[in-house]
């Protein structure tokens, strides 16, 4: 016997309870779906002199250059980036002591 008929055969009170439980489960599933975090996408572009650069990754490239010099990425406490579009470079200073540049 299918589940619905089995529940109805058990009695109207149990059928009503089953319907309420089903409704509660559907609401809980909808709430859980609504609470999923939305993936955040950030893109930053610099336009100057008829040229456009996607500078979103400058931070990551600056930290990667710092790590390539033998430092740990976790040691970065402060990162300052200066953009120089006329040179096509992003200059960085890490922890007020280490500096360098990466291409835009």
C-alpha positions as CSV (number, residue, x, y, z in Angstrom):
1,X,0.0,0.0,0.0
2,X,1.4,3.4,-0.8
3,X,2.5,5.6,2.1
4,X,-0.3,8.2,1.7
5,X,-3.0,5.5,1.8
6,X,-1.3,3.7,4.7
7,X,-1.3,7.0,6.7
8,X,-5.0,7.7,5.8
9,X,-5.9,4.1,6.8
10,X,-4.3,4.7,10.2
11,X,-6.8,7.4,11.0
12,X,-7.7,11.0,10.2
13,X,-5.8,12.3,13.2
14,X,-2.6,10.6,12.1
15,X,-3.1,11.8,8.5
16,X,-3.4,15.4,9.7
17,X,-0.3,15.0,11.8
18,X,1.6,13.6,8.8
19,X,0.5,16.6,6.7
20,X,1.6,19.1,9.4
21,X,5.0,17.3,9.7
22,X,5.4,17.4,5.9
23,X,4.6,21.1,5.9
24,X,7.1,21.8,8.6
25,X,9.8,19.9,6.8
26,X,9.2,21.8,3.6
27,X,9.4,25.1,5.4
28,X,12.7,24.1,7.1
29,X,14.1,23.0,3.7
30,X,13.1,26.3,2.2
31,X,14.7,28.3,5.1
32,X,17.9,26.3,4.8
33,X,18.1,27.0,1.1
34,X,17.6,30.7,1.8
35,X,20.4,30.8,4.3
36,X,23.1,29.5,1.9
37,X,25.9,32.0,1.7
38,X,26.1,33.9,-1.6
39,X,29.4,33.8,-3.3
40,X,31.0,37.2,-3.4
41,X,32.8,38.3,-6.5
42,X,34.9,41.4,-6.6
43,X,36.6,42.9,-9.6
44,X,38.4,46.2,-9.6
45,X,39.4,47.9,-12.9
46,X,41.7,50.9,-13.5
47,X,41.2,52.9,-16.7
48,X,43.7,55.5,-17.7
49,X,45.2,56.8,-20.9
50,X,42.9,54.6,-23.1
51,X,44.1,51.4,-21.3
52,X,42.2,49.2,-18.8
53,X,43.8,46.9,-16.2
54,X,42.0,44.4,-14.0
55,X,43.7,45.2,-10.7
56,X,41.6,42.8,-8.5
57,X,44.5,40.4,-8.3
58,X,47.2,43.0,-7.4
59,X,46.9,42.1,-3.7
60,X,47.4,38.4,-4.4
61,X,50.3,39.1,-6.7
62,X,52.0,41.3,-4.2
63,X,51.7,38.7,-1.4
64,X,52.9,36.0,-3.9
65,X,56.0,38.1,-4.7
66,X,56.6,38.6,-0.9
67,X,56.4,34.8,-0.4
68,X,58.7,34.2,-3.3
69,X,61.3,36.2,-1.4
70,X,61.2,33.7,1.4
71,X,58.6,35.2,3.7
72,X,55.5,33.6,5.0
73,X,52.1,34.8,3.7
74,X,50.7,34.6,7.3
75,X,53.3,37.2,8.4
76,X,51.6,40.0,6.3
77,X,50.0,42.3,8.8
78,X,49.8,45.4,6.7
79,X,49.7,45.8,2.9
80,X,49.7,49.1,1.1
81,X,49.4,49.2,-2.7
82,X,50.2,52.3,-4.9
83,X,49.0,52.1,-8.5
84,X,51.0,53.9,-11.2
85,X,49.1,53.4,-14.5
86,X,51.6,55.5,-16.5
87,X,54.2,52.9,-15.7
88,X,51.9,49.9,-15.7
89,X,53.0,48.9,-12.2
90,X,51.6,48.4,-8.8
91,X,54.0,49.2,-6.0
92,X,53.5,47.6,-2.6
93,X,54.8,48.0,0.9
94,X,54.3,45.1,3.3
95,X,54.6,45.6,7.1
96,X,56.1,49.1,6.6
97,X,59.4,47.5,5.7
98,X,59.4,45.3,2.6
99,X,58.6,46.9,-0.8
100,X,58.4,45.9,-4.4
101,X,56.3,46.1,-7.5
102,X,54.1,43.9,-9.7
103,X,52.8,44.5,-13.2
104,X,49.3,45.7,-13.6
